[in-house]
């Protein structure tokens, strides 16, 4: 079981954002997020959006840094990935 974080590359609200996921369990992901005091509103169905300035803190707490392709590959392999079609409700 691993919590993964990618690089902050997605601009919004005047900052760059990254994604935090689990490769095995949403319970593990939520527990890690709570321990790191991430707001519940930053959860988006299969990941947390996290500001780039806290990535070092997340890694120090045990998150594994990976590139975006690896993050998505492992999220899909875990069975936790929510597809774009599912996000649209189709």
N, C-alpha and C positions, 0 to 999 in steps of 0.2 A: 504494500500500500504506500502510495507516494502522492504528495501534494506537489503540483507543478506550477511554475510561473513563467510566462514568456516575457519578452522585452516590451517596454512601453513604446508603442508605435502608433496608437490610435488617438488622434487629437479630438478633444471635446472639452468644453467649458474652460478653455484657457490652459489646459495641461495635457500631457500625454498619458495614456492609459494602457495597462497590461491586463492579462487574464490569469486567474488563479483557478485551477481545477484539481480534481482527484482522479487518479487512474483506476480507482476501485469502488468508491462509495461516496454518496452525497453526505452521509452521516460524518464520515471522516473530514470532508471538505468543510462542512458547517462547524464542526468542533474546532478545526484549525482557525477558521475565520473568527469564531467567538473568542478564542484565546488571543487572537491578534486585534481584537476590538474593531473588526470591520463592521460597518453598518449593514443591517439586514437588507436595506434598499439597494446595496451594491450587488446582490445576487440576481443573476439573470438566467434562470431555468437550469443551466448546467455549468455555470461558472460565476465567479465574482469578478467584476471590473474593479481594478485596483490602480491607484495613481502611481506613476513611475517613481515618485520620490520615496515610496515605502518598500520597493522591491528588495533593497539590501536588508531591511529589517525582516522581511518575510523569509529570505534565504537564511539569515542567521537563526531564525526560529525553526528551520527545517524544510522549507520549500526547496525544491530542486529547480534551478533555472534551466530552461530548454528553449529552443527556437520555436516559432509559431507552428511550423509544420509538424514537429515532434509532439507538441502539445495537442494539436488536433488529432493526429494519428493515434495517440494514446487515449484520448477521450473517446474516439470512435471505438477503439478496441475494448474499452471498458463497458460499452453498452449504455453509457450515460449521455452521449451526445444527443442534443435536440437539433434536428435538421431545420433548415430554413422553411421547408414546407410545413413542418410541425409548428414552427413559430407563427406562421401565417394562419394556422388553424385549418389547414386543408388535409 
